[in-house]
Amino acid sequence: MKEKIHPQYHPDVKIRCACGNVIEAGSTKASITVEICSSCHPFFTGKQKLVDTAGRIERFRKKYEKFQSPPKNA
């Protein structure tokens, strides 16, 4: 390995979110600040809203509903 070409690694970096959550990790930066993390992101918290434009979800479900229902031959 070549000397003096790699950035300095900091093993105990605190990543701070705008919501107040702190995560410890390793990085080449001394400190990291983020606006959103997994504890406040809508996808991970279950508060995600699905925006349906022009009924695309209903059209998709109607088109593929025959593949989702179990066979009626039983």
N, C-alpha and C positions, 0 to 999 in steps of 0.2 A: 504494500500500500504506500502511496506517496504521502510524504509528510506535508502538513500545513495547507492542505487543499480542502479538507472537510470542515463543515461548520461545527461549532462547539455544541455538544449535546447536554441538555439539562434534564436530569432524570426525574426531578420532582417539580413539575410546573403545575400551577393551579390555573385551570380554565374557569373563568368567571362568566356567568350568564347575566343578562339584564334582569332576570327574575330573582336572582340571588343564589341560584344553585352553583356549587363549586365542585368541579371534577378534577382529580389529580391524574396527571399523565406525564409522559416524557415527550420532549420536543426540542427543536433547535432554537426556539424562541424562549425568552426568559419568562414572559407572562402573556396570556392570551385572554381576550375579552370577546365574547360573542353576544349577539342580540337574542338568539333563540336556541334552546337546547331540547333534549329529549323529554325533560320534565315539564316543559311549558309549550311544546309544539302541539298543535291541534291533532295531528295524526296520531301521536303517541298518547295523548290524554283522552282520546275518544270524543272530542268536541268538533271533529272535522265535519264540515258541511259540504254536501255534494250538490253542485250546481248543475241542474239539468237544463240544457238549452235546446229548445225546439223538440222536446220529447224524445231525445235520442235513446235514453235508457229504456223507455217503454217500447220503442221500436225494436231495440236489440233483444229485449226479453221476449217479445212476441215472436220474433223471427226464430229464436232458438229455444222456445219453450218445449218443443217436442223432444229435444235431446235431454231436458232436465227431468221430465216426468218418467216414472218407472213404467215398464211395459205392462199392458193390460191383459196379457195372455195367461196370467196365473190364475 
